Amino acid sequence: METYYSRPENKQGKKEELWQHIIKTKELASKFAGDFGEDAAGEWLGIFHDAGKASEMFQGVLKHCEHNVNHAAAGAYLIMGYKLLSRVIFAHHDGLKWFIDDDLKNSYSGNAENDSFTGKRFAVSGKEQYETAFGYIRDRVGIPKEKPVLKKNIESYYKNLPVMLHSRMLLSCLCDADYTASASHEDESILKLAEENTIDAVHIITKLGSYREEIKRKSNSDSKLNRLRDIVYESCVKAAELPSGMFTLTAPTGTGKTLALLSFAVNHAKLYSKRRIIIVLPFLSIISQNAEIYRVICGDVLEAHSMASYGDDDNVKLLAERWNSPVVITTSVKFFEAFFKSKPSDLRFLHSISNSVIVFDEAQCISPELMGTSIETLRTMCEMFGCTVLLSTATQPAFDIRKDIEFHHREIMPDPLSLYSQTRRVDVEWDIDGRTPLEQIAEEMSVHNSVCCVLNRKDHTHKLFDLLSDKCPEGECFHISTDMCKAHRDNVLKEIGKRLRSGMPCRLVSTSCIEAGVDLDFSCMYRALAPLESIIQCAGRCNRNGRGEGKMTVFIPDEEKLYPTSFIGNAANKVKLLMTRHLVDICCPDHIREYFELILSDRNYDHDKNKLVSAIDDYDFDKTEKEYRIITQNGVNVLVPYYAETELFTELVEEARTKGISKAWMRKAAPITVTSYREDKLSELAERCFIYTKHGKEYVPGWYILLGDKYYDNSAGLHFDDESSLDYLV
């Protein structure tokens, strides 16, 4: 039998025969799919995925005399009787397509030379070549005796959603196995990194207990509030004993949910042999503080998001690409959008989510336009792929009123109403009958020792910060927004925390990026009228430890433009509508539900957006990926000259100019990078980044270097004179 190779020779000059690569891939794919009970399907995928390489045309690719070749169609045709597996094999290089039958038949019959999607030539064409490819697989690898048995897809309002997700999960298993097996040809130690890196629940439970006791020992919170935190924590430990599925944790801000939800996750993982904990946070701006806490307790924690920095450790980078870590912290953007991707490289880590405990901190941040498909995806992960999901928030959305969601959940807190009534720490003044000038807000803030104002727009924060700074001694006023790079925000938050703990004057002007997951405690708050969940989250930064009574004023700024998006404006108006019915009590779960009922019964938000639904109805993977986007604006990345990281900035600029940028450069640049929506300004004021390719120097879309400090302020961050950018958080 002719010898076929899978790839060119490695650095040691060794070639890998095709059967060797196939065996490695099938073993890994079987193992990965076995995590959700489809090991036989994984084995079949691994065995047949590269059948097309057993051909003269593909061997010509390795000799550089052929190019633009589709070797995936052959294996897809050979297992055409298993439709889902066939589609996965067809997709393992170029992405998922649903209607592939005609291409497969044309490949077998020889009626067409090229596939209809990419225009690539079929590596295997005609009956004779197919017999050769199949004979090679049969004789050198062997056909599995066990037939692939796939789970039955659950029923959903979005009828094609579960089977499309099923396709992605299997493609994830195959592409991760394929990539890992391929990399092992250069370095056999790669296979060790593919071994399961599961959670040591006993160790984490012990560390969590010690950490919590230390926090309680140092706490200066009111004793009543500490007792309520104990109730929330103990309720989570008890609920962890319940069988896998969907859970909610509805508890007010300041009741210790960060540690409580971890206690649920780790105890549930221990009892039900879950392999990892995945913590999903809404915004990049709050990840640093939470990750630091979890790292102290859990030790091995992987941050998986667009700004994560992995240094020069290739092993850590590989773990990040595969999510092979006992505890993963990610953003809702990274997490949810992965379930709607179509390209293999984007899906590599997806199978690692199966049989995990998934915790959403601030679950209210799921957009109504994507809520149905998002919650139904979570339900599918629970019912088909062994996950447990916990939706934790102080403002639980009324998911159950949506006709497109089957929300079968168990609430962890036995009596949320009583809990809310006992945690009333803030007196809210609703000053929304008219508009209040920011000059007045600055005047009022200047007389307070510990005060924060949260606004809806970045241009409003810049204006108020300037007004306030003019009235107060230098060093007593601070600004936070996503116009500041991560290193800048982290340093400012540390300084604010230090001043608040020591009783020094501290006045903060911020966008909504401090409302979730940031442990700050002000005596007085101001909040521009916003969605009710934002107002409640803002109140959670006031009198956090329950000593005395905090005060929060909700007002409407006297500015021309009030909101960055129509949805935020619409939700804020629902709060005003609710106020015409009765005085809104932010500590009343019934009022919170009433608000969400107003939102989700609005004809604009009682279903997912039509283009997304249509794409799912049509099995259109590419269109589905395009339409399921949490952030619709296209931001660009800007390396900024933050003064505290001058050395890093200088090093990165030099490297970018002499060598061009790379993925490693981008990860290293993460602490001093800002996402901006003002490419119109940056194209004039900043230096574009480039890479070197075989064609020479090519500019990289979406990457700039801001030179000089005129447009990066040590207080306000990236700031243009006509700033009106949206406050989106990635």
C-alpha positions in Angstrom: 0.0 0.0 0.0 1.2 3.5 -0.9 2.7 5.6 1.9 0.8 8.8 2.7 1.9 11.6 4.9 -0.2 14.0 7.0 2.1 17.0 7.0 5.6 18.2 6.0 8.7 17.0 8.0 9.2 18.6 11.4 12.3 20.5 12.6 14.0 17.2 13.3 13.5 16.2 9.6 10.9 13.5 10.4 7.8 12.9 8.4 4.5 11.8 10.0 2.6 9.1 8.2 -1.1 9.8 7.9 -2.2 6.8 9.9 -0.1 8.0 12.9 -1.8 11.4 12.9 -5.2 9.8 12.5 -4.7 7.4 15.5 -3.6 10.3 17.7 -6.6 12.4 16.6 -9.1 9.7 17.1 -7.9 8.9 20.6 -8.1 12.6 21.6 -11.4 13.2 19.9 -12.9 10.2 21.6 -11.7 11.3 24.9 -13.0 14.9 24.5 -16.4 13.8 23.3 -16.5 11.2 26.0 -16.9 14.0 28.5 -20.5 14.3 27.3 -21.1 10.7 26.5 -20.3 10.6 22.8 -16.9 9.0 22.8 -17.7 6.7 19.9 -18.7 9.7 17.8 -15.4 11.3 18.6 -13.6 8.2 17.5 -15.4 8.2 14.1 -14.6 11.8 13.6 -10.9 11.3 14.3 -10.6 8.3 12.1 -12.3 9.8 9.0 -11.5 13.5 9.3 -8.3 13.3 7.2 -9.3 10.5 4.8 -8.8 13.0 1.9 -5.1 13.1 2.6 -4.8 9.6 1.3 -4.7 11.0 -2.2 -2.1 12.1 -4.8 -3.5 15.6 -4.9 -3.0 16.2 -1.2 0.4 14.6 -1.2 1.1 17.2 -3.9 0.2 19.9 -1.4 2.9 18.7 0.9 5.3 18.8 -2.0 4.2 22.4 -2.8 3.0 21.5 -6.3 -0.7 21.7 -5.5 -2.7 24.2 -3.5 -6.2 25.3 -2.7 -7.3 21.7 -2.0 -10.3 20.5 0.1 -9.3 17.3 1.8 -12.3 17.3 4.2 -15.0 16.3 1.8 -13.7 12.8 1.4 -14.1 11.8 5.0 -17.5 13.6 5.2 -18.7 11.5 2.3 -17.5 8.3 3.7 -19.6 8.7 6.8 -22.5 10.5 5.1 -24.9 8.1 6.8 -24.2 10.0 10.0 -25.3 13.4 8.9 -24.1 15.4 11.9 -20.7 13.8 11.9 -20.4 14.3 8.2 -21.0 18.0 8.5 -18.4 18.3 11.3 -15.7 16.6 9.3 -16.6 18.8 6.3 -16.2 21.8 8.6 -12.9 21.0 10.3 -10.9 23.5 8.2 -13.3 26.0 6.7 -16.2 26.2 9.1 -19.7 24.8 9.5 -22.2 24.5 6.7 -25.5 22.7 6.8 -26.4 21.9 3.2 -23.4 19.9 2.0 -25.0 16.9 0.3 -24.6 18.2 -3.2 -20.9 18.9 -2.7 -20.3 15.4 -1.3 -22.1 13.7 -4.1 -20.2 15.8 -6.7 -17.0 14.8 -5.1 -17.8 11.1 -5.2 -19.2 11.2 -8.7 -16.5 13.5 -10.1 -19.1 15.8 -11.6 -17.5 18.8 -10.1 -13.8 19.6 -9.4 -14.4 22.3 -6.7 -16.6 22.7 -3.6 -19.3 25.3 -3.8 -18.3 27.2 -0.6 -14.6 28.0 -1.0 -13.9 27.0 -4.5 -11.2 24.5 -3.4 -10.6 21.5 -5.5 -11.6 18.1 -4.1 -8.5 16.1 -3.0 -10.5 12.9 -3.6 -12.8 12.8 -6.7 -14.5 9.8 -8.3 -15.3 6.3 -7.2 -11.8 4.9 -7.7 -10.0 7.5 -5.6 -12.7 7.1 -2.9 -12.0 3.3 -2.8 -8.3 4.1 -2.4 -8.9 6.5 0.5 -11.4 4.2 2.2 -9.1 1.2 1.8 -6.2 3.1 3.4 -8.4 4.0 6.5 -9.7 0.4 6.7 -6.4 -1.3 6.4 -4.0 1.1 8.3 -6.4 2.4 11.0 -9.4 0.2 11.1 -13.2 0.9 11.1 -14.7 1.1 14.6 -17.0 -1.8 15.6 -19.1 0.5 17.8 -21.5 2.7 15.9 -21.6 6.4 16.9 -24.7 7.0 19.1 -25.6 10.7 19.4 -27.7 12.3 22.1 -31.2 13.3 21.1 -31.4 17.0 20.7 -33.8 18.8 23.1 -36.8 20.7 21.9 -36.6 24.4 21.9 -38.6 27.4 20.7 -35.6 28.0 18.5 -36.0 24.6 16.9 -32.6 24.4 15.2 -30.6 25.9 18.1 -29.8 22.6 19.9 -28.6 20.7 16.8 -26.5 23.6 15.7 -24.9 23.7 19.1 -24.4 19.9 19.0 -22.5 20.4 15.8 -20.3 23.0 17.3 -19.5 20.9 20.4 -18.5 17.9 18.2 -16.4 20.2 15.9 -14.7 21.6 19.0 -13.7 18.0 20.0 -12.4 17.3 16.5 -10.5 20.5 15.9 -8.9 20.5 19.4 -7.9 16.8 18.9 -6.6 17.6 15.4 -4.6 20.7 16.5 -3.1 18.9 19.5 -2.1 15.9 17.5 -0.6 18.1 14.8 1.4 20.1 17.3 2.7 16.9 18.9 4.5 16.1 15.7 6.9 18.9 16.6 6.8 18.4 20.4 5.5 15.2 22.0 5.1 16.9 25.3 2.1 18.7 23.9 0.1 15.5 24.5 0.6 15.8 28.2 -1.0 19.2 28.2 -4.0 17.6 26.6 -4.5 15.6 29.8 -7.5 16.7 31.8 -6.6 19.5 34.3 -9.5 18.9 36.7 -10.5 20.7 39.8 -9.2 19.8 43.3 -12.4 20.6 45.0 -11.3 19.5 48.5 -8.3 21.8 48.4 -10.5 24.8 47.3 -13.1 24.1 49.9 -10.5 24.2 52.6 -8.9 27.4 51.2 -12.3 29.0 50.8 -13.2 28.3 54.4 -9.9 29.8 55.7 -10.2 32.9 53.4 -13.8 33.5 54.5 -12.9 33.2 58.2 -10.0 35.7 57.7 -12.4 38.1 56.0 -14.9 37.8 58.8 -12.2 38.4 61.4 -11.2 41.7 59.7 -14.7 42.8 58.8 -16.0 46.1 60.2 -19.4 45.5 58.8 -22.6 45.6 60.9 -23.1 42.3 62.7 -26.6 42.0 61.3 -25.2 42.2 57.8 -22.6 39.6 58.6 -25.3 37.3 59.8 -27.2 37.7 56.5 -24.0 37.0 54.6 -23.7 33.8 56.5 -27.3 32.9 55.5 -26.5 33.5 51.8 -23.3 31.4 52.1 -24.9 28.5 53.9 -27.8 28.5 51.5 -25.4 28.1 48.6 -23.6 25.2 50.4 -26.9 23.5 51.0 -28.2 24.0 47.4 -25.0 22.5 46.1 -26.3 19.1 47.1 -29.2 19.3 44.6 -28.9 17.6 41.3 -27.4 19.3 38.3 -29.4 21.9 36.4 -30.2 25.6 36.3 -30.1 27.6 39.5 -30.7 31.2 40.5 -29.2 33.1 43.4 -31.2 36.2 44.1 -29.7 38.3 46.8 -29.0 42.0 47.4 -25.7 43.7 46.7 -23.3 43.5 49.6 -24.4 40.1 50.9 -21.2 38.2 50.0 -22.3 36.7 46.7 -18.8 36.5 45.3 -17.7 33.9 47.9 -21.1 32.3 48.2 -21.4 31.4 44.6 -17.9 30.0 44.6 -19.0 27.8 47.6 -21.9 26.5 45.6 -19.8 25.8 42.6 -17.0 24.0 44.3 -19.2 21.9 46.6 -21.4 21.0 43.7 -18.4 20.1 41.6 -17.1 17.8 44.4 -20.4 16.1 44.9 -21.2 15.6 41.2 -17.7 15.2 39.7 -17.8 18.3 37.6 -14.4 18.9 36.1 -14.1 22.7 36.2 -15.7 25.9 37.4 -16.3 28.7 34.9 -17.1 32.2 36.2 -18.7 34.6 33.8 -18.5 38.3 34.5 -20.2 41.0 32.5 -17.3 43.5 32.0 -13.6 43.4 31.6 -13.3 46.3 34.0 -14.2 44.1 37.0 -12.2 41.0 36.2 -9.0 42.0 37.8 -10.4 42.3 41.4 -12.4 39.2 41.2 -9.6 37.1 39.6 -7.3 38.2 42.4 -9.7 36.9 45.0 -10.3 33.6 43.2 -6.6 33.1 42.6 -5.9 33.4 46.3 -8.5 30.8 47.0 -8.2 28.5 44.0 -4.6 28.8 43.0 -4.8 27.8 39.4 -7.1 30.3 37.7 -7.2 31.0 34.0 -8.3 34.4 32.7 -9.9 33.9 29.2 -10.8 37.2 27.6 -9.7 39.6 25.0 -7.2 41.5 27.2 -5.7 38.5 29.1 -1.9 38.4 29.1 -0.2 35.1 29.2 3.4 36.3 28.9 5.9 34.1 26.9 4.8 30.8 28.4 3.6 28.7 25.4 2.1 26.1 27.7 -0.1 28.7 29.4 -1.1 30.0 26.0 -2.1 26.5 25.0 -4.1 26.0 28.2 -5.9 29.3 27.4 -6.8 28.3 23.9 -8.2 25.0 25.2 -9.7 26.3 28.6 -7.9 23.4 30.2 -7.9 24.9 33.7 -9.8 23.9 36.9 -11.1 27.5 37.2 -11.7 29.8 34.3 -12.8 33.4 34.5 -14.2 35.0 31.4 -16.5 37.7 30.1 -20.1 37.2 28.9 -18.9 38.3 25.5 -16.3 35.7 25.2 -18.5 33.0 26.7 -21.8 33.5 24.9 -20.4 34.4 21.5 -18.4 31.2 21.4 -21.6 29.2 21.2 -22.6 30.9 18.0 -19.3 30.8 16.1 -18.7 28.7 13.0 -14.9 28.5 12.5 -12.9 25.6 14.0 -10.2 27.8 15.6 -12.9 29.8 17.4 -14.6 26.7 18.8 -11.5 24.8 20.0 -12.3 25.3 23.7 -16.1 24.8 23.5 -16.0 21.1 24.5 -14.1 22.0 27.7 -17.3 23.7 29.0 -19.2 20.4 29.1 -19.6 18.8 32.6 -18.7 22.1 34.3 -20.3 24.4 36.8 -21.0 27.7 35.1 -21.5 30.7 37.4 -22.9 34.1 36.1 -22.1 37.0 38.4 -24.5 39.8 37.4 -26.8 37.7 35.3 -29.0 40.7 34.6 -26.6 41.9 31.9 -27.9 39.5 29.2 -29.4 41.6 26.4 -33.1 41.2 25.7 -32.3 41.0 22.0 -30.2 37.9 22.7 -31.9 36.6 25.8 -34.0 33.8 24.3 -31.1 32.1 22.4 -28.7 32.8 25.4 -30.9 31.1 28.0 -31.9 28.3 25.7 -28.2 27.7 25.0 -27.5 27.4 28.8 -30.5 25.0 29.1 -29.0 22.9 26.3 -25.7 22.8 28.0 -27.4 21.6 31.2 -29.7 19.0 29.6 -27.4 17.7 26.9 -23.8 18.4 28.0 -23.8 17.8 31.8 -23.5 21.4 33.0 -24.8 23.1 36.0 -25.6 26.8 35.6 -26.0 29.4 38.4 -27.4 32.9 37.6 -26.4 35.2 40.4 -27.7 38.8 40.7 -29.4 41.3 42.9 -31.8 42.0 40.1 -33.0 38.7 38.7 -34.7 39.2 35.2 -38.1 37.8 34.7 -36.9 35.2 32.2 -40.0 33.1 32.6 -42.4 35.6 31.0 -40.7 35.3 27.7 -42.5 32.8 25.4 -39.2 31.7 23.8 -37.6 30.6 27.0 -38.1 27.4 29.0 -36.8 28.6 32.3 -36.7 25.6 34.7 -34.7 26.7 37.7 -34.3 26.4 41.4 -33.9 29.5 43.5 -31.2 29.1 46.2 -32.5 31.6 48.7 -35.6 30.3 50.5 -37.0 33.7 51.2 -35.5 36.5 49.0 -38.1 39.0 50.1 -37.1 38.8 53.8 -33.4 39.0 52.8 -34.0 42.2 50.9 -36.0 43.8 53.6 -33.2 43.2 56.1 -30.5 44.7 54.0 -31.9 48.1 53.5 -28.8 50.3 53.8 -29.5 53.2 51.4 -32.1 55.9 51.4 -33.0 56.7 47.7 -34.1 60.2 46.7 -35.8 60.3 43.3 -35.1 63.7 41.8 -36.4 63.0 38.3 -39.3 65.4 37.8 -36.9 67.9 36.1 -33.3 68.1 35.1 -30.3 68.9 37.2 -27.2 70.7 35.9 -23.9 68.9 36.4 -22.6 72.1 37.9 -25.1 71.6 40.8 -24.0 68.0 41.2 -20.4 69.1 41.4 -21.2 71.7 44.0 -23.1 69.1 46.2 -20.3 66.5 45.8 -17.6 68.9 46.8 -19.0 69.1 50.4 -19.0 65.4 50.9 -16.0 63.5 52.2 -16.9 60.1 50.6 -19.0 60.4 47.5 -19.4 58.9 44.0 -21.5 59.9 41.0 -22.2 57.4 38.2 -23.2 58.7 34.8 -24.4 57.1 31.6 -22.1 58.8 29.1 -18.3 59.2 29.1 -18.6 62.8 27.9 -20.7 63.5 31.0 -18.1 62.0 33.3 -15.4 64.1 31.8 -17.4 67.3 32.2 -18.4 66.5 35.8 -14.9 65.5 36.8 -13.5 68.8 35.5 -16.1 70.8 37.3 -15.5 68.8 40.5 -11.7 69.0 40.3 -12.0 72.8 40.1 -13.8 72.9 43.5 -11.7 70.4 45.4 -8.1 70.1 46.6 -5.7 68.3 44.3 -5.7 64.5 44.8 -9.2 64.2 46.3 -11.1 63.6 43.0 -10.9 60.6 40.8 -12.3 59.4 37.5 -12.9 55.9 36.2 -14.1 54.7 32.8 -13.2 52.3 30.1 -11.3 55.2 28.4 -8.6 54.2 30.9 -6.3 51.2 30.3 -6.5 48.3 32.7 -3.3 49.2 34.5 -4.6 52.7 35.0 -8.0 51.6 36.3 -6.4 49.1 38.7 -4.1 51.7 40.2 -6.9 54.2 40.6 -9.1 51.6 42.2 -6.4 50.7 44.7 -5.9 54.3 45.6 -9.6 54.9 46.0 -9.9 51.8 48.2 -7.0 53.0 50.4 -8.5 56.4 50.9 -11.9 55.1 51.7 -10.6 52.7 54.3 -8.5 55.4 56.0 -11.3 58.0 55.9 -9.4 60.4 53.6 -11.5 62.6 51.3 -12.4 60.7 48.1 -14.8 61.8 45.4 -15.3 59.6 42.3 -16.9 60.3 39.0 -17.4 57.1 37.0 -19.3 55.4 34.2 -21.3 52.2 35.0 -18.1 50.2 34.9 -17.8 50.3 38.8 -21.4 49.1 39.4 -20.7 45.4 39.3 -18.1 43.4 41.2 -16.1 46.4 42.5 -15.7 46.5 46.2 -16.0 50.2 47.0 -17.9 51.7 49.8 -19.0 55.4 49.7 -21.2 57.2 52.2 -23.1 59.1 49.5 -24.0 58.3 45.8 -25.4 60.1 42.9 -26.8 58.2 39.9 -28.0 59.6 36.6 -31.4 58.0 35.8 -30.6 54.6 34.2 -32.1 51.1 34.0 -33.3 49.9 37.4 -30.7 47.2 37.6 -27.9 49.8 37.2 -29.5 52.0 39.9 -29.6 49.0 42.3 -26.0 48.0 41.5 -24.9 51.6 42.1 -26.6 51.6 45.5 -24.5 48.5 46.3 -21.4 50.8 46.3 -23.0 52.9 49.1 -22.9 52.1 52.8 -21.7 48.6 51.8 -20.9 47.5 55.3 -24.3 48.6 56.8 -23.0 51.1 59.3 -25.4 54.0 59.6 -27.5 54.8 56.5 -26.2 55.8 53.1 -27.9 58.2 50.7 -28.3 58.0 46.9 -29.8 60.6 44.7 -31.2 59.6 41.3 -31.3 62.6 38.9 -31.6 63.5 35.2 -28.6 65.5 34.0 -29.4 68.7 32.2 -27.5 67.6 29.0 -28.5 67.4 25.4 -27.8 63.6 25.0 -28.7 61.5 28.0 -28.0 57.9 27.0 -25.4 56.0 24.9 -27.9 53.6 23.4 -31.7 53.5 22.7 -32.1 50.4 24.9 -30.6 52.1 28.0 -32.8 55.1 27.3 -35.9 52.9 26.9 -35.1 51.0 30.2 -34.6 54.2 32.1 -38.0 55.4 30.8 -39.5 52.2 32.2 -38.2 53.3 35.6 -40.0 56.6 35.2 -43.2 54.8 34.1 -43.0 52.6 37.2 -42.6 55.7 39.4 -46.0 56.9 38.0 -47.6 53.7 39.5 -45.9 53.8 42.9 -42.7 54.8 44.6 -40.0 52.4 43.5 -38.4 50.5 46.3 -35.0 49.2 45.2 -35.1 46.6 48.1 -38.3 45.0 46.9 -38.0 42.0 44.6 -41.6 42.5 43.5 -40.8 45.9 42.2 -37.7 44.6 40.4 -39.8 41.9 38.8 -42.5 44.4 37.8 -39.7 46.5 36.1 -38.4 43.5 34.1 -42.0 42.6 33.1 -42.3 46.1 31.6 -39.0 45.6 29.7 -39.6 42.1 28.5 -43.2 42.6 27.5 -42.3 45.6 25.3 -42.8 44.4 21.7 -39.3 45.4 20.9 -37.8 43.2 23.6 -40.2 40.2 24.0 -38.2 38.1 21.6 -34.7 37.9 20.1 -33.9 40.0 17.1 -35.5 38.8 13.9 -32.3 38.4 11.8 -30.8 36.1 14.4 -34.0 34.0 14.6 -34.1 33.8 10.8 -30.5 32.7 10.6 -31.1 29.9 13.1 -34.3 28.8 11.2 -32.2 28.6 8.0 -29.3 26.6 9.6 -27.1 29.4 8.5 -24.0 29.2 10.7 -22.2 32.2 9.2 -25.2 34.5 9.5 -25.9 33.3 13.0 -22.4 34.2 14.0 -22.8 37.6 12.4 -26.1 38.3 14.1 -25.3 37.0 17.6 -23.0 39.9 18.8 -23.2 41.3 22.3 -21.2 44.3 21.2 -22.3 45.6 17.8 -19.9 48.6 17.6 -16.5 47.8 16.1 -14.0 49.2 18.6 -10.3 49.5 17.9 -7.3 48.9 20.2 -5.0 51.7 21.2 -1.7 51.3 23.0 -1.6 54.3 25.3 1.3 56.1 27.1 0.1 55.6 30.7 2.7 57.3 32.8 3.1 54.5 35.4 4.0 52.0 32.6 6.4 54.1 30.6 9.0 51.4 30.3 6.5 48.8 29.0 5.1 51.4 26.5 8.5 52.2 25.2 9.4 48.6 24.8 6.2 47.8 22.9 6.5 50.8 20.6 10.1 49.8 19.7 9.1 46.2 19.0 6.1 47.3 17.0 8.2 49.5 14.8 11.1 47.2 14.2 9.4 43.7 14.2 5.7 44.4 13.7 3.1 43.2 16.2 2.0 39.7 16.9 -0.4 37.8 19.2 2.3 37.7 21.8 2.7 41.4 21.5 -1.0 42.0 21.8 -1.2 40.0 25.0 1.8 41.8 26.5 0.2 45.1 25.5 -3.1 44.3 27.3 -2.5 46.3 30.5 -1.9 49.5 28.6 -4.5 49.1 25.8 -7.8 50.9 25.5 -10.7 50.0 23.3 -11.9 53.1 21.5 -14.8 53.8 19.1 -13.1 56.9 17.6 -11.1 55.5 14.8 -11.9 58.7 12.9 -9.7 60.5 15.4 -7.1 57.8 15.8 -6.5 57.5 12.1 -5.4 61.1 12.2 -3.6 61.2 15.6 -2.1 57.8 16.2 0.4 55.5 14.5 -1.0 52.4 12.8 0.4 49.0 13.7 1.7 46.5 11.1 2.9 42.9 10.6 5.5 41.5 8.3 4.2 39.0 5.8 5.7 37.3 2.7 4.2 40.2 0.8 6.0 42.8 3.0 4.7 45.2 5.5 1.0 45.1 6.0 -1.1 47.2 8.4 -3.2 45.4 11.0 -6.8 46.6 11.1 -7.9 47.9 14.5 -4.5 48.5 16.2 -3.0 51.9 16.9 -0.3 53.4 19.0 -1.0 56.8 20.6 2.1 58.9 20.8 2.6 61.7 23.2 0.3 62.4 26.2 -1.9 65.1 24.8 -4.8 62.7 24.3 -4.2 60.4 27.2 -4.8 62.1 30.5 -3.5 60.8 33.8 -7.0 61.3 35.3 -9.4 60.8 32.5 -7.6 58.4 30.2 -8.1 58.5 26.4 -9.9 61.8 25.8 -10.7 63.8 22.7 -12.0 67.4 22.8 -15.3 66.4 21.1 -15.6 63.1 23.0 -19.0 61.5 22.7 -18.1 57.8 22.4 -20.3 55.0 23.7 -19.6 53.4 27.0 -19.4 49.8 25.8 -17.5 47.3 28.0 -15.9 44.3 26.4 
